[in-house]
Amino acid sequence: MVFERDGVSLYYEIHGDGFPILLFAPGGMRSAASFWRGAEWDPIKALSPHFKVIAMDQRNAGQSRAPVSASDGWDTYTADHLALLDHLGIDRTHLLGGCIGGPYCLGVIERTPDRVASAVLQQSIGNDGSNRELFFEMFDLWANDLKTSMPSVSQDAWLNFRANMFDQPFLYNVSRDFVAGCETPLLLLMGSDPYHPESISREIADLAPNARLVERWKDPATDGTVDTVVEFLKAHTP
């Protein structure tokens, strides 16, 4: 299905019934629902027997399209997420984000805390002080694939967009003070590589008052990942 607003076309899928959960897929700037099929576990398949699962392609990823401007940044994506929830008539939801989806989740919580029942952050990206160039490179590879179809977007606009996304501290779109005051229940599936630093997962867990850190989850068959996530979400379903 496709939702269109203000020149933006957002592709999304709905699986299952029940209390909603909005998924933000891994994949960096290419975050799309299809990435879940090759992830450590597939929340679309695992959660749809229990919840109404909404999976989406972010703007200019997968099947979604949007214009690009120098002012684009995390707020632009948050506006997309809230507009999709409005379009679907969803007043309250769970969130689950992998990789770049971690900051996406926290952006929605910061903007509309009463709208989020709980969130699962799976190996969130973050700035650990040594990985900025990795994210700049990731952004540039994504942008280079789009530039030929967007000749009116200047190089300065692309650079400003990149800086708005990844030339920022900590979680890029929210501050440590926000996380320390965030009352939303959080389940953190720990990161373990330069894009998803362990230190970022641990710092979120230390700061957030209602956070639980899960260190072992990448082998769902032995780590009980699906059961852990389902139990957490059900415990916080209104």
C-alpha positions, 0 to 999 in steps of 0.5 A: 500500500502507498500513502501520499502526502505533500509530494511524498509517497510512502510504501507500507505493509500491514500484517496481522491484527490487534494492538499496532506496532510500527516497525522501522527497518535496518539498512541505514538510509536504505531502511525498507521493510524488505530488510527484515526478511534477511535480519537476525529475526523477522519481526513481521513474521514473529509479531503478526500473530500477536499484533497489527504489524506495520512495516514501512519503507523510509523516504527514498528507500525501497518503494518510497519516494520524496523530494530532497532539500537542505533542511531535511533531517530527523524531524523530516522522518518523524513527520513521515512516521506521525503522518502515516499513523494519522493516515491509519487512524492509530492513536497509540502504538508500540514501536520497534526499530533496528539500526537507524530505527533506534533513533527513529523510535526515540524521535517519535517518542520525543515528539508525541510521548503519549502516543507510544506504549513501548519501544524495542530498540534493536542494535541502535546506531549512535555516535561513539566518537569514532564512527562518524565517517562510517555514517558519512560514507553510508549516506554518500553511497545512498545519495549517489544512487539518487543524484542522477534522478534529482539533478536540481538538488545541489551538492551543498543541499546533500551535504547539509542533509548529511550533516543534519543526520549524522554530524550530531552527538550520541543518538543524532536526533535526541539528547542524553537529557531527553533519554534520561527523562524518557518514561516510555518502557524500552527494550534494548537489544544490544549492538556489537559493531562499529555501526551499532556500538555496544557502548550506545546500547549500554548508555541508553540502558543506563540513562533511561529509567524504564529500560531493559538491556538484552545482551544476547539475542542474535541467535533467536532459537537459543536466545529466546529473542522472540519470546522476550520481545513478545512478552515485553510488548504484551506487558505494555499493551494497554 
